Amino acid sequence: MNGELFLLAAAVIVVISVLLSKVSERFGVPTLLLFLGIGMLAGSDGLGGIHFDNARMAQALGTVALAYILFAGGLETDVAVVRKVVRPALTLATLGVLMTALITGFCIHYLLGYSLMASLLIGSIVSSTDAAAVFAVLRSKNVGLKDPLRPLLELESGSNDPMAVFLTVGLLELIGDPGRPLLSLIPHFLQQMITGLALGFVMARLFIRIINRIKLDYEGLYPVLSLGWVLLTYALTAWFKGSGFLAVYITGLVLGEQNFSHKKSLIRFHDGIAWLMQILMFLTLGLLVFPSQLIPVAGQGLLIALLLILVARPAAVFFSLIPFHFSFREKHLISWVGLRGSVPIVLATFPMLAGLDQTHFIFNLVFFIVITSVLLQGTTIPLMARLAKVDAPLVRQRRYPIDFDNSEAMNLRLVDLFVPYGSQAAGQQILDLGFPKDCLITLISRSEKFIMPGGSTVLEEGDVLLILSSAENLAIAREILEKRKEEMPTGV
Amino acid sequence: MRLTELLSPEVIRIPLQNNRKDQIIAELVDLLYKAKKIKNFETVLAAVMERERVMSTAMGDGVAIPHAKTDAVDGLAAAFGITRNLVDFDSIDGKPVHIVFLLIGPTEQSGPHLKALSRISRLMHREEFRQRLAGASDGQEVLDIIQAEERKYFSF
């Protein structure tokens, strides 16, 4: 395929994917499955006939995409909420993943008769829940969960990928070098985690220092700076044999908690990047798989998926959470939100690149397991939440016709206030009100028309003012608005 | 958006059974909940009370328009009630209230919410309209009065 045609095809696929995400939201199909489906459709078995079997490129793309998705996830996570669930989440992300991998592996070994190492490898590949999948499904289905559950599941899915990566890579090393003792993996693991954690913190601090000091001439360069910073964090950590995924997630978390200039626009930017990355990754993975090769593994894939969903994950969750206070219903739901996603598929390309036998079989098997998990669990999470009585109304960000960027660490909020009938503020120009300097009337709603206020705009009784102000200044504005005119007659 | 499209006899109560600000608001939110206009009683009540803490929605002339945005609704929802006696609504100069119009809007739709608020405040500013409302004896009568007034002053 020549270059221009390839670009055209890629662009059309991306645009169609984004437009169709609207449709998938309505029908409750997890959006990422849709992207995957489009990729498969465009692939060599589908209508598009695009032949793509470059596992190395898919892995590289998957790695980069995952780094940005994790960073954006960390950035949007509310650290204050997360802090309460750190210990159970990290237990799930380490012990939980290990147990899931072991139980799944042994089940595969004994039920399907594969070699122990291959079975454990498959178990490890599918052992982590997927941040992209969990976030996407919770978002697209408008699922609300009772309090500790949502941050717990997010933190778990954001922080358990390094463990799965580590297990997979470790097992591949063991398979490649049979003489190596199992215990030699432990220091390796510690190094991954500690380096990842430390560099994640350091890179976040450094970024805040740089972005607050540097005055770039072009606003547009700030997102570019952050874009480079994420990759730098990942690559540097990987260079020092740490977990790059953990590092970018930690960097995102720390940045999300701190105030720095251009924070809000950066969050929005990375939200968009994360979506783009998810689309690209799932499209690529969809292209990489050959649907015709999935059919032969359907039986075994289904069996392993059910084992994972009904046995391994619940066992790991219930065991890991013993020291913490969670009700049976809550643990049941946590078990059910064990969505697998892109990470296993990306991990499944590792054995391919390691040059092992039967790797296409493993890849197809894992692919099938992931699809089953997302289809079965992803579409039934709201139902399960209701059945387990742990659902809650969804809390989304406040949005106004006007949004504002908290660029210099100010403590501002947007509120709508009335001009009461008979208020002395009515009939006055905004200029003459005596509002504090930092208390800004951004919009007036009057008789269902929006007015952009200026200093000479005259307020009327019953106006709705959209005010941007700090809490202290708001109190002064309130006093001015509530003060009555001296002469009594009010009303029309 | 016509207010008469938001209201129905089941979300109008005359007279209101309570005579304290927080109880009145809870009573109106409960009407919305029982009429299945909102998905959750507590979150809506909390959102309205949070907004009241910033500044009382007592408008003067006996009118209050408590409101909030929340994700517990899919579209605008409104409830209406009239108290037997004048009630203190915590405004700085103690404007007492007996006509209460509650408006709940979804978080992501600020435009319609702000527009509806200004429509309510504009209608309620008319003294003759308020007097007719105060004389209404049931929900249907309130609806008829509001409908006539909306026809008069708004072409849509």
Interface residues (C-beta under 8 A of the other chain):
Chain A: G144 A392 P393 L394 V395 R396 Q397 R398 R399 Y400 P401 V415 D416 L417 F418 P420 Y421 G422 S423 L443 S445 R446 S447 E448 K449 F450 E461 G462 D463 V464 L466 L474 R478 E479 L481 E482 K483 R484 T490 G491 V492
Chain B: K39 N40 T43 R51 V54 M55 S56 T57 A58 M59 G60 D61 V63 I65 H67 K69 T70 D71 A72 S91 I92 D93 K95 T107 E108 S110 G111 L114 K115 A116 L117 S118 R119 S121 R122 M124 H125 R126 E127 R130 F154
